[in-house]
């Protein structure tokens, strides 16, 4: 069986989702999802997309005092956060990334905003933060 992995979104950590929506409007005018809470990560997620594209931009705004994104934004108003790949077999690709030397930075969690999908984040010094998202088979 050949496994599938494809780009789902590029993510930006932002202090103010609404200001970022205005900034991206000329490229990504469609708001697909707006400030959906992901309690396990203490963030609110917004998806933007272009009219004729399936790929999206994700805006990740912290909520609450402590969270992984809060500390990233202490000196910046926004920054490139991660690249997310949608996978057809979550456990298979999780093991692939581990074998390739990526460091797991978030334990797998069932997404609140992408129903029935598992999510985790990896880090590698050569490629930064990578998110995978998919179903467990």
Order of alpha helices (4+ residues) and beta strands (2+ residues): beta-alpha-beta-beta-beta-alpha-beta-alpha-beta-beta-beta
